[in-house]
Amino acid sequence: MLPSQFRLKKTNNIEYILKRGKLFQSPIFLAKYVPNRTENHKFCVITSQKLEKSAVKRNRVRRQIYEALRLSLPKISPSHHDDCIIIPKKSIFETDFQKISHEINFLLQYLQ
């Protein structure tokens, strides 16, 4: 699980990012992000019921994304910080963890 210092929690922040954030697209997810003034990147994963009816599958994808983020966080330089929302696409259900991890690393490099 991602440590709480790296998680976005407030609904107001999430709504603001969804409305005003810049868009990053990957083959398996979308990411909306805005710069923040804290000392850490902050992340949130949104998996809606439109994506997949089964909560088990949605939660599995969410856990995989959080784990890929947790493993990639030590590689990030502390110079620039963003609030980021990750929204998976349907194609993520056919991908393995290594591909998800690779795309998360690419997102983090893009954010720097």
C-alpha positions in Angstrom: 0.0 0.0 0.0 1.1 3.5 -0.7 2.1 5.4 2.4 -0.5 8.0 3.5 1.9 10.9 2.9 1.7 10.1 -0.8 -2.1 9.7 -1.0 -4.6 12.3 -2.1 -7.5 12.2 0.3 -9.7 15.3 0.1 -12.7 15.3 -2.3 -12.2 19.0 -3.0 -8.6 18.4 -4.2 -9.8 15.5 -6.4 -12.6 17.5 -8.0 -10.2 20.4 -8.6 -7.6 18.2 -10.3 -10.3 16.5 -12.5 -11.5 19.9 -13.7 -8.3 21.9 -14.0 -5.5 19.3 -14.3 -3.3 18.6 -17.3 -3.8 15.3 -19.0 -1.3 12.5 -19.6 -2.4 9.5 -21.6 -0.9 6.0 -21.6 -2.3 2.9 -23.4 -3.6 1.6 -20.1 -4.5 4.7 -18.1 -5.1 8.4 -18.0 -3.5 10.7 -15.5 -4.6 14.2 -14.5 -2.1 16.3 -12.6 -1.5 19.7 -11.1 1.6 21.1 -9.3 1.4 21.2 -5.5 3.2 23.0 -2.8 3.9 20.1 -0.4 7.1 18.1 -0.1 5.7 15.0 -1.8 3.9 13.8 -4.9 0.3 12.8 -4.0 -1.6 10.1 -5.9 -5.2 8.8 -6.2 -6.5 6.0 -8.3 -10.2 6.1 -9.5 -11.8 3.0 -10.8 -15.4 3.4 -11.6 -18.1 0.8 -12.0 -18.2 1.8 -15.7 -14.7 0.3 -16.1 -15.6 -3.1 -14.7 -18.7 -4.5 -12.9 -16.7 -6.8 -10.7 -15.4 -5.0 -7.6 -12.8 -7.7 -7.1 -11.2 -6.9 -10.5 -11.4 -3.1 -10.0 -9.7 -3.4 -6.6 -7.0 -5.7 -7.9 -6.1 -3.1 -10.6 -6.1 -0.4 -8.0 -3.8 -2.4 -5.7 -1.4 -3.1 -8.6 -1.2 0.6 -9.5 -0.6 1.6 -5.9 2.1 -1.1 -5.6 3.8 0.1 -8.8 3.8 3.6 -7.4 5.2 2.5 -4.1 8.1 0.7 -5.8 8.8 3.6 -8.1 8.7 6.4 -5.5 12.3 6.1 -4.3 13.5 6.8 -7.9 11.8 10.2 -8.0 13.9 13.3 -7.6 12.5 15.6 -4.8 12.7 18.8 -6.9 9.1 19.0 -8.4 5.9 17.7 -6.9 2.4 17.1 -8.3 -1.0 15.9 -7.2 -2.0 13.2 -9.7 -5.1 11.2 -10.3 -4.8 7.9 -12.3 -7.8 6.6 -14.1 -7.4 3.1 -15.6 -8.7 2.2 -19.1 -10.3 -1.1 -19.9 -7.1 -2.3 -21.5 -5.4 -2.5 -18.1 -7.3 -5.8 -17.3 -5.4 -7.6 -20.1 -1.9 -6.3 -19.0 0.4 -7.8 -16.5 2.1 -6.1 -13.5 5.4 -5.5 -15.3 3.6 -3.4 -18.0 1.7 -1.5 -15.4 4.9 -0.8 -13.5 6.7 0.3 -16.7 3.9 2.8 -17.6 3.9 4.2 -14.0 7.6 4.7 -14.3 7.1 6.5 -17.6 4.4 8.7 -15.9 6.7 9.6 -13.1 9.5 10.5 -15.5 7.1 12.7 -17.4 6.0 14.5 -14.2 9.6 15.5 -13.4 
